[in-house]
Each structure stands twice: as C-alpha cells, then as structure tokens.
Amino acid sequence: MAKAEVKAAKTTAIVDASVFNPLPTGARDGLPGPTRRRRAVSEGLLRTFEAWGYREVAPALLEYFEVLGRGLDDAMRERCVRFIEAGTGELIALRSDVTPQIARMVAQRVGGSVQAGDAMRLCYAATLVRLPAGHYDRAELHQVGVEYVGDGSPEADAELIGLADEALRGQGCATHRFDLAHTGVIRGMLAELELPPAAERELRGRLARKDREGLSAALERWGVRGKVGEAAASLCDLHGEPKLLAAAERKLAPLGPGVGEAVARLRAVVAALAAEHPGVHERLLVDLGEVRGFDYYTGMRLRVWAPGSSEPVVRGGRYDDMLARYGASLPATGFAVDLDALEEALLAAGVSVEGEQALAARMVAIAPPPKRASKALRAQLRAEAAAEARGARARGLRAWIDTELGLEAAQAMADRRDAARLSWLRVDGREIVRERWRRRASGWRQEKVMHGSSNT
C-alpha cells in the first residue's frame, strides 16, 4: 500500500495514497479563492438587478418531475436528475432550469398576490443540476438571472438587453457583444414551406452552418424554387449589424407573414434599444438565420459573448407560452448569466471584481504549553487567545485561533491562510506572552511583545 506522511505541528497524519476519491462526471468543487470571487460576482449582479426593480426569489431545489417537465423540451427532460420520493412513490427532479419554476411560482399566485395587469420583475441566484451530455460537460450550472413577466412589448425585451449590459459592465466586462435573433423567422418559414420532418432537420442543420450552397441545392431538391427558395437561402447571409433588418424585411417577404412579423418585431426591439439604451446598439449584431432555441423560445433570442469564454456569458429570450403551461396566460422574457462563463471572461481580461479580496486577517496561534503548566494557566491561555481574536474582529479583521503551533509553524500557516498579521501566545514560566507579528515584503517582523502574569 502506497502511503505518504504529512507532518503537522499538532499530529502526524497518515494519507493513504491508494484511496481514490473521485467526483461524478461534470461535478466540481469550489475552493476558497474562486468561491469568494463567485460570491462577489453574484452579489454584484443581484445589486444591479434590484436597482432596476427586480425582486429576488429562491426557487425550490426539488420539483415534481411532471410539473417541472411541462416547461422543458424532450432533450432537457432526459437530462433531469430524478428519484422516487419515499413514502409517496412520486417522481422528483432536482432543479434543472429556473424559468419553469418562475412560471409555476407566478401562475400559483395569479388572483392573489399577482393581480391582473401586474408586471412581475424577479431575479434569482441558483445552481442547476443536469445529467452531463458528454464527458466534459458540466453537471452543475451556476446562474444569476432575471424574469420579466406580464409585459409583451418590444420595450420589455429592450429592457432586458439594457439590464444585461449594465450588469456585465458593473462587473468589469467591457468587450462583450450581443447576438439577437427571433425564433419566429424560422418558425414562420417552416410553416410556409410545409416540408417533411427530415427535410426540416436538414434545413435547420444547413442554416446553422451557414451553408448557402448546400441549402440552395436542398431547397431545389424539395421543390422550393423561385423567390421563395432564394429568400430561404438568403437567411444564411442575413447576419450582421441591425441596419440589415430594413432590407431583410423586404427580401424575406416571399416566406410569409410570420417571417415579416418576426423581423418587424426585431426592428421594434432595436429601435427601443436605440432610444432607451443607446450604449448597447453599437455592440449589437442580429442573425435572422439562427435556429438554436427554436423549440424553447417564442420570440426574441439573446446571446451575449465575451472574449475568453467559449460559452455565452448570457443566454435568454422571450417565452410567451411558458406560463400557459402552468395555467396562466402571461407573456414573459428573461435571461440568465452563466457564472462560469463570465468568470472565464473576467479572468481573461485581468479584471478584479469588487469584493473578491478577503478582509485583512489576524491569525491567533497558541504555542504548545509546557507539560507542567497548570489547568488554570492553560484555560487562561485559551481565554486570552479568544480575547485577542475578538478584538481583531471588532477592528474589522478576520480572526481565528489555531493551537499547538510553534512560531515558525504559525507563520507558515498564516502564509497559507493569507493572514498578514499573527498573534502568537505562549507560556513563559508563570506568565503568558503575546507576540504580535506582521508580514512584510521581506518576511515576518515582530511588532510588539506583551507580558501578562498569572496567579496560578
């Protein structure tokens, strides 16, 4: 058996190197530094959301699978972590998406705390759990997001985009860009073309790859020709700055009224952004051939990208039919910030997040007392260490007590715990001596020595 000894001042711990302690696929631990940074980012985002009138809620971690599943597509239902509830036999699922939960929470309260005509602005911080889709996929997704229920206007969509921009800028993200699409474009085109399911899948695949030549050939094969075929193939090229929307509305007219309505809606959202959130407009791109999110969103679809992250830092859009699945016919729009993706972008940009630095710290260490020290003297030693820690905390420092440490061991531990101040208490004869040390660039320097006597 392979064993390695780890020596400490108090004891000698034996670590069995043959014992394997893996995590499940997709799970990750958060260590102190990154966890503190994540909390600072989450709290900063929530402060921005609350400043815009969004009230924080805490959706349940557990849901009945049948209830949660109403708001999920088939693929996402398959990724739910499920188990049988003891005593009832009901199928329970861990939270895999917050949006259906918000829909349920609001729908349950219509007629009570939610009155007709109310606009609900809600925000949350949550961890989602999903079965990973692959070996490198995440099983836990950490999100901070908003849901705006009860307003179906273009201005509501524009508000969400403006809020996302301000929230990201508040965290120091300044180079992000917005990708805007509308699922009604593809939905309207498919309704007009009336293609068989296999052809629809191929069309969506070629659009996703921007394969105009292949799409044109496929349309010809399906008998979609002339102006309709040309308009459908042109979706591969209709991505770029918002100014393309005016010409696109005319170019796509052969694809039917549904497509025209979707493009007109995007133009209205862009106009509202220019009027109310002008700083966003210059970083906005549109993609009329976007096919992702087609089965989830009913209107606008939003993605925000930032250098340093391979995933969008924000995902969102409009889902006007979601609340109807829970018994309340209300429009809704929302987005979620992917904290892992945002942190990657911030680290790549070298951004320091407000609040990520821990408070200055004083470690209070107690040296091993002499074997002959009385019980009362040992108790006083501990009491003075506690008083030293309390005083440090009262002055705004982090402070804690570690025991059985010689001076060098205490200084080494303080280094590992990022404590630049050290109080080392020891027994000298019948006295308790407090030595205060401070870590400087050149090493540890003694600041003060205080002697106290004991009657025991």
C-alpha positions as CSV (number, residue, x, y, z in Angstrom):
1,M,0.0,0.0,0.0
2,A,1.4,3.4,-1.0
3,K,1.4,5.8,1.9
4,A,2.7,9.4,2.3
5,E,3.2,11.1,5.6
6,V,2.0,14.7,6.1
7,K,3.6,16.3,9.1
8,A,1.9,18.9,11.1
9,A,2.7,20.7,14.3
10,K,-0.1,19.0,16.3
11,T,-0.2,15.5,14.9
12,T,1.2,13.3,12.1
13,A,-1.5,12.5,9.6
14,I,-1.2,9.4,7.5
15,V,-2.6,9.7,4.0
16,D,-3.4,6.5,2.1
17,A,-2.5,7.4,-1.5
18,S,-4.2,4.3,-2.8
19,V,-7.6,5.6,-1.8
20,F,-9.3,7.2,-4.8
21,N,-11.9,9.9,-4.1
22,P,-13.4,10.9,-7.4
23,L,-16.3,13.2,-8.2
24,P,-19.1,12.3,-10.6
25,T,-18.7,13.4,-14.2
26,G,-19.4,17.1,-14.6
27,A,-19.1,17.9,-10.8
28,R,-16.5,20.4,-9.5
29,D,-15.5,21.6,-6.1
30,G,-15.1,25.3,-5.4
31,L,-12.0,26.3,-3.4
32,P,-11.8,29.4,-1.1
33,G,-10.5,32.0,-3.6
34,P,-12.7,31.1,-6.5
35,T,-15.7,30.7,-4.2
36,R,-15.2,34.1,-2.7
37,R,-14.9,35.6,-6.2
38,R,-18.1,33.9,-7.4
39,R,-20.0,35.2,-4.4
40,A,-18.8,38.7,-5.1
41,V,-19.8,38.4,-8.8
42,S,-23.3,37.0,-7.8
43,E,-23.9,39.7,-5.3
44,G,-22.8,42.5,-7.7
45,L,-25.2,41.2,-10.4
46,L,-28.1,40.9,-7.9
47,R,-27.5,44.5,-6.7
48,T,-27.8,45.7,-10.3
49,F,-30.9,43.7,-10.9
50,E,-32.5,45.0,-7.7
51,A,-31.6,48.6,-8.7
52,W,-33.8,48.0,-11.8
53,G,-36.7,46.9,-9.8
54,Y,-36.2,43.1,-9.9
55,R,-37.0,41.4,-6.6
56,E,-35.0,38.3,-5.5
57,V,-36.7,34.9,-5.2
58,A,-35.3,31.5,-4.2
59,P,-37.0,28.7,-6.2
60,A,-37.1,25.2,-4.6
61,L,-34.3,22.8,-5.3
62,L,-36.8,19.9,-5.7
63,E,-39.8,19.8,-8.0
64,Y,-42.2,17.1,-9.1
65,F,-40.9,15.9,-12.4
66,E,-44.2,16.1,-14.1
67,V,-44.6,19.8,-13.0
68,L,-41.0,20.8,-13.9
69,G,-41.1,18.8,-17.2
70,R,-44.0,20.9,-18.5
71,G,-41.6,23.7,-19.1
72,L,-38.8,21.6,-20.6
73,D,-38.2,20.2,-24.1
74,D,-37.7,16.4,-24.6
75,A,-33.9,16.6,-24.6
76,M,-33.8,18.6,-21.3
77,R,-36.3,16.3,-19.6
78,E,-34.0,13.4,-20.4
79,R,-31.2,15.3,-18.6
80,C,-33.1,15.8,-15.3
81,V,-31.7,14.1,-12.2
82,R,-34.7,12.1,-10.8
83,F,-35.5,9.9,-7.9
84,I,-38.6,8.3,-6.3
85,E,-39.9,10.2,-3.3
86,A,-40.0,7.9,-0.2
87,G,-43.5,7.2,1.1
88,T,-45.4,8.6,-2.0
89,G,-43.8,6.9,-5.0
90,E,-43.9,10.3,-6.8
91,L,-41.1,11.1,-9.2
92,I,-39.0,14.0,-8.0
93,A,-36.4,16.0,-10.1
94,L,-33.6,18.3,-9.0
95,R,-33.8,21.8,-10.4
96,S,-32.5,21.8,-13.9
97,D,-34.0,25.1,-15.2
98,V,-35.3,28.1,-13.2
99,T,-37.6,29.5,-15.9
100,P,-40.3,26.8,-15.5
101,Q,-40.0,27.3,-11.7
102,I,-40.7,31.0,-12.0
103,A,-43.6,30.3,-14.3
104,R,-45.1,27.9,-11.7
105,M,-44.5,30.4,-8.8
106,V,-46.2,33.2,-10.7
107,A,-49.1,31.1,-12.0
108,Q,-49.8,29.8,-8.5
109,R,-50.3,33.4,-7.3
110,V,-52.4,34.8,-10.0
111,G,-55.6,36.2,-8.4
112,G,-53.8,36.5,-5.1
113,S,-50.5,38.4,-4.7
114,V,-50.4,38.7,-8.5
115,Q,-53.3,40.7,-9.9
116,A,-54.4,41.1,-13.5
117,G,-52.2,43.5,-15.3
118,D,-49.3,43.2,-12.9
119,A,-45.8,43.2,-14.3
120,M,-43.5,40.9,-12.3
121,R,-39.8,41.6,-12.2
122,L,-38.0,38.8,-10.4
123,C,-34.3,37.8,-10.0
124,Y,-32.5,34.8,-8.6
125,A,-29.2,33.1,-8.0
126,A,-29.4,29.3,-8.4
127,T,-27.4,26.2,-9.1
128,L,-28.9,23.9,-11.7
129,V,-28.2,20.1,-11.8
130,R,-28.3,18.2,-15.1
131,L,-27.0,14.9,-16.3
132,P,-24.0,15.9,-18.4
133,A,-24.4,15.5,-22.2
134,G,-20.7,14.4,-22.5
135,H,-17.6,13.6,-20.5
136,Y,-16.5,17.3,-20.5
137,D,-20.0,18.7,-20.0
138,R,-20.9,20.4,-16.7
139,A,-23.4,18.7,-14.3
140,E,-23.8,21.8,-12.2
141,L,-24.6,25.2,-13.8
142,H,-24.3,28.3,-11.6
143,Q,-26.6,31.1,-12.7
144,V,-27.8,34.6,-11.7
145,G,-30.8,35.7,-13.8
146,V,-34.0,37.7,-14.2
147,E,-37.5,37.0,-15.4
148,Y,-39.9,39.8,-16.5
149,V,-43.5,38.5,-16.6
150,G,-46.6,40.3,-17.8
151,D,-45.2,42.6,-20.5
152,G,-45.1,41.5,-24.1
153,S,-43.8,44.8,-25.6
154,P,-40.6,45.4,-27.6
155,E,-39.6,47.8,-24.8
156,A,-39.6,44.9,-22.3
157,D,-37.2,42.9,-24.5
158,A,-35.1,46.0,-24.9
159,E,-35.1,46.5,-21.1
160,L,-33.6,43.0,-20.6
161,I,-30.8,43.7,-23.1
162,G,-30.0,47.1,-21.4
163,L,-30.1,45.4,-18.0
164,A,-27.7,42.7,-19.1
165,D,-25.3,45.3,-20.5
166,E,-25.3,47.3,-17.3
167,A,-24.9,44.2,-15.1
168,L,-21.9,43.0,-17.1
169,R,-20.3,46.4,-17.2
170,G,-20.8,46.6,-13.4
171,Q,-18.6,43.5,-13.1
172,G,-15.9,45.0,-15.3
173,C,-16.8,43.2,-18.6
174,A,-16.5,45.8,-21.3
175,T,-15.8,44.0,-24.5
176,H,-18.9,41.8,-24.8
177,R,-21.3,41.8,-27.8
178,F,-24.9,40.9,-28.2
179,D,-26.3,38.4,-30.7
180,L,-30.0,38.9,-31.3
181,A,-32.4,36.6,-33.2
182,H,-36.1,35.9,-33.4
183,T,-37.3,32.3,-33.5
184,G,-40.4,33.4,-35.4
185,V,-38.3,33.8,-38.6
186,I,-37.5,30.0,-38.8
187,R,-40.9,29.0,-37.4
188,G,-42.7,31.2,-40.0
189,M,-40.6,29.9,-42.8
190,L,-41.2,26.2,-41.9
191,A,-44.9,26.8,-41.7
192,E,-44.9,28.4,-45.2
193,L,-42.7,25.7,-46.7
194,E,-44.6,22.7,-45.2
195,L,-41.6,20.4,-45.5
196,P,-41.5,16.8,-44.1
197,P,-39.7,16.4,-40.7
198,A,-36.5,15.0,-42.3
199,A,-36.2,18.0,-44.6
200,E,-36.9,20.4,-41.8
201,R,-34.0,18.9,-39.8
202,E,-31.7,19.2,-42.8
203,L,-32.7,22.8,-43.5
204,R,-32.0,23.7,-39.9
205,G,-28.6,22.0,-40.0
206,R,-27.5,23.8,-43.1
207,L,-28.7,27.1,-41.7
208,A,-26.8,26.5,-38.5
209,R,-23.6,26.0,-40.6
210,K,-24.4,29.0,-42.9
211,D,-24.2,26.6,-45.9
212,R,-26.0,28.6,-48.5
213,E,-24.8,26.5,-51.5
214,G,-25.9,23.3,-49.8
215,L,-29.2,24.8,-48.6
216,S,-30.0,26.1,-52.1
217,A,-29.4,22.6,-53.6
218,A,-31.6,21.0,-50.9
219,L,-34.4,23.5,-51.5
220,E,-34.2,22.7,-55.2
221,R,-34.5,19.0,-54.4
222,W,-37.5,19.7,-52.2
223,G,-39.2,21.7,-55.0
224,V,-38.8,25.0,-53.3
225,R,-37.8,27.3,-56.1
226,G,-38.0,30.9,-57.4
227,K,-38.4,33.8,-55.0
228,V,-39.3,31.6,-52.1
229,G,-36.2,29.4,-52.5
230,E,-34.0,32.5,-52.9
231,A,-35.5,34.1,-49.8
232,A,-35.0,31.0,-47.7
233,A,-31.3,30.6,-48.9
234,S,-30.6,34.2,-48.2
235,L,-31.1,33.5,-44.4
236,C,-27.5,32.1,-44.5
237,D,-26.2,35.6,-45.2
238,L,-28.6,37.8,-43.1
239,H,-26.4,38.3,-40.1
240,G,-24.5,41.5,-39.1
241,E,-25.4,45.0,-37.9
242,P,-29.0,45.9,-37.2
243,K,-29.2,48.1,-40.3
244,L,-29.7,45.0,-42.4
245,L,-33.2,44.5,-40.9
246,A,-34.9,47.0,-43.2
247,A,-33.8,45.3,-46.4
248,A,-34.3,41.9,-44.9
249,E,-37.9,42.5,-44.3
250,R,-38.5,43.1,-48.0
251,K,-36.2,40.3,-49.1
252,L,-37.9,37.7,-46.9
253,A,-41.5,38.7,-47.8
254,P,-42.0,35.6,-50.0
255,L,-41.6,33.4,-46.9
256,G,-45.0,34.5,-45.5
257,P,-46.4,36.9,-43.0
258,G,-45.0,35.1,-39.9
259,V,-41.4,35.9,-41.0
260,G,-42.3,39.5,-41.7
261,E,-43.9,39.9,-38.3
262,A,-40.8,38.5,-36.6
263,V,-38.4,40.8,-38.5
264,A,-40.6,43.8,-37.7
265,R,-40.6,42.8,-34.1
266,L,-36.8,42.7,-34.1
267,R,-36.7,46.2,-35.7
268,A,-39.0,47.4,-32.9
269,V,-36.7,46.0,-30.2
270,V,-33.7,47.6,-31.9
271,A,-35.5,50.9,-32.1
272,A,-36.4,50.7,-28.4
273,L,-32.7,49.9,-27.6
274,A,-31.5,52.9,-29.6
275,A,-34.0,55.2,-27.7
276,E,-33.6,53.9,-24.2
277,H,-30.3,52.1,-24.0
278,P,-28.1,53.7,-26.7
279,G,-24.8,52.3,-25.4
280,V,-25.8,48.8,-26.4
281,H,-26.7,49.5,-30.0
282,E,-23.1,49.7,-31.2
283,R,-22.3,46.2,-29.9
284,L,-25.5,44.6,-31.2
285,L,-25.5,42.0,-34.0
286,V,-28.5,40.3,-35.5
287,D,-28.8,36.8,-37.1
288,L,-32.0,36.1,-38.9
289,G,-30.9,32.5,-39.8
290,E,-30.3,31.5,-36.2
291,V,-32.0,28.1,-35.5
292,R,-31.0,27.4,-31.9
293,G,-33.6,27.9,-29.3
294,F,-36.3,27.3,-31.8
295,D,-38.1,24.7,-29.6
296,Y,-37.9,26.8,-26.4
297,Y,-38.3,30.5,-27.2
298,T,-41.3,32.1,-28.9
299,G,-39.8,35.4,-29.9
300,M,-36.5,37.2,-29.3
301,R,-33.5,35.0,-28.5
302,L,-30.5,36.6,-26.9
303,R,-26.8,35.5,-26.5
304,V,-24.0,37.6,-25.1
305,W,-20.4,36.7,-25.9
306,A,-17.2,37.9,-24.3
307,P,-13.5,37.2,-25.2
308,G,-12.0,34.5,-23.0
309,S,-15.1,32.3,-22.8
310,S,-16.1,29.6,-25.2
311,E,-19.7,29.7,-24.0
312,P,-22.1,32.7,-24.0
313,V,-21.9,34.7,-20.7
314,V,-25.7,35.4,-21.0
315,R,-28.5,33.4,-22.6
316,G,-32.1,34.4,-22.7
317,G,-35.1,35.4,-24.7
318,R,-38.9,35.5,-24.9
319,Y,-41.1,32.5,-23.9
320,D,-44.7,33.8,-24.1
321,D,-46.2,30.3,-23.9
322,M,-44.4,29.1,-20.8
323,L,-46.8,30.4,-18.1
324,A,-49.8,29.0,-20.1
325,R,-48.3,25.5,-19.4
326,Y,-48.9,26.3,-15.7
327,G,-52.3,27.7,-16.0
328,A,-51.6,31.5,-16.5
329,S,-51.6,33.0,-20.0
330,L,-49.0,35.8,-19.5
331,P,-46.1,36.9,-21.7
332,A,-42.6,36.6,-20.3
333,T,-39.0,37.3,-21.1
334,G,-35.8,36.7,-19.2
335,F,-32.1,35.9,-19.2
336,A,-29.5,34.0,-17.1
337,V,-25.9,34.9,-16.6
338,D,-23.6,31.8,-16.7
339,L,-21.2,32.5,-13.8
340,D,-18.6,30.0,-15.0
341,A,-18.5,31.7,-18.5
342,L,-18.5,35.2,-17.0
343,E,-15.7,34.4,-14.6
344,E,-13.6,32.9,-17.5
345,A,-14.1,36.2,-19.4
346,L,-13.2,38.3,-16.4
347,L,-10.1,36.3,-15.7
348,A,-9.0,36.5,-19.4
349,A,-9.4,40.3,-19.2
350,G,-7.5,40.6,-16.0
351,V,-10.5,42.2,-14.2
352,S,-10.5,42.3,-10.4
353,V,-14.0,42.0,-9.0
354,E,-15.2,44.3,-6.3
355,G,-15.5,42.3,-3.1
356,E,-13.4,39.3,-4.2
357,Q,-10.5,40.2,-1.9
358,A,-10.9,38.8,1.6
359,L,-10.7,41.1,4.5
360,A,-7.3,41.5,6.2
361,A,-6.7,38.8,8.7
362,R,-5.1,38.2,12.1
363,M,-4.3,34.6,12.9
364,V,-4.1,33.9,16.7
365,A,-1.8,30.9,17.4
366,I,-1.3,29.2,20.7
367,A,2.1,27.6,21.3
368,P,2.1,24.1,22.9
369,P,2.1,24.8,26.7
370,P,4.7,23.2,28.9
371,K,3.7,19.9,30.3
372,R,4.0,21.3,33.8
373,A,1.5,24.2,33.1
374,S,-1.5,24.1,35.4
375,K,-5.0,23.5,34.1
376,A,-5.9,27.1,35.2
377,L,-2.9,28.5,33.2
378,R,-3.9,26.6,30.1
379,A,-7.5,27.9,30.5
380,Q,-6.2,31.5,30.8
381,L,-4.0,31.0,27.7
382,R,-7.1,30.0,25.7
383,A,-9.1,32.8,27.1
384,E,-6.5,35.4,26.2
385,A,-6.3,34.0,22.7
386,A,-10.1,34.3,22.4
387,A,-9.9,37.9,23.6
388,E,-7.2,38.6,21.0
389,A,-9.4,37.2,18.2
390,R,-12.4,39.1,19.4
391,G,-10.5,42.4,19.5
392,A,-9.2,41.8,15.9
393,R,-12.8,41.1,14.7
394,A,-14.0,44.2,16.4
395,R,-11.5,46.2,14.4
396,G,-12.8,44.7,11.1
397,L,-10.3,41.9,10.6
398,R,-10.9,38.3,10.1
399,A,-9.6,36.4,13.1
400,W,-9.5,32.8,14.3
401,I,-7.5,30.6,16.7
402,D,-5.1,27.7,15.9
403,T,-3.4,25.7,18.6
404,E,-0.3,23.7,19.2
405,L,1.9,25.8,16.9
406,G,5.5,26.8,17.3
407,L,6.4,30.2,15.9
408,E,7.7,29.1,12.6
409,A,4.8,26.7,12.1
410,A,2.4,29.5,13.0
411,Q,4.0,31.9,10.5
412,A,3.9,29.2,7.7
413,M,0.2,28.5,8.4
414,A,-0.6,32.3,8.4
415,D,1.1,32.5,5.0
416,R,-1.1,29.6,3.7
417,R,-4.2,31.2,5.1
418,D,-3.4,34.7,3.7
419,A,-3.1,36.3,7.1
420,A,-0.6,39.2,7.2
421,R,-1.0,39.6,11.0
422,L,-0.1,37.0,13.6
423,S,-0.6,36.9,17.3
424,W,1.5,34.1,18.9
425,L,0.7,33.3,22.6
426,R,3.0,31.2,24.7
427,V,3.6,30.4,28.3
428,D,6.9,31.6,29.8
429,G,7.2,30.3,33.4
430,R,4.0,31.6,35.1
431,E,3.4,34.3,32.5
432,I,1.5,34.4,29.2
433,V,3.4,36.2,26.5
434,R,1.7,37.7,23.4
435,E,3.9,38.3,20.4
436,R,2.4,40.3,17.5
437,W,4.0,39.8,14.1
438,R,3.4,41.4,10.7
439,R,4.3,40.0,7.3
440,R,6.2,42.5,5.2
441,A,7.7,42.1,1.7
442,S,11.0,41.0,3.3
443,G,9.3,38.5,5.6
444,W,7.8,38.4,9.1
445,R,8.7,41.2,11.5
446,Q,7.9,41.4,15.2
447,E,5.7,44.4,16.1
448,K,5.1,44.0,19.8
449,V,5.7,41.8,22.8
450,M,3.3,41.9,25.7
451,H,3.7,40.1,29.0
452,G,1.0,39.2,31.4
453,S,1.3,37.3,34.8
454,S,-1.0,34.7,36.2
455,N,-1.8,33.9,39.8
456,T,-1.8,30.2,39.2
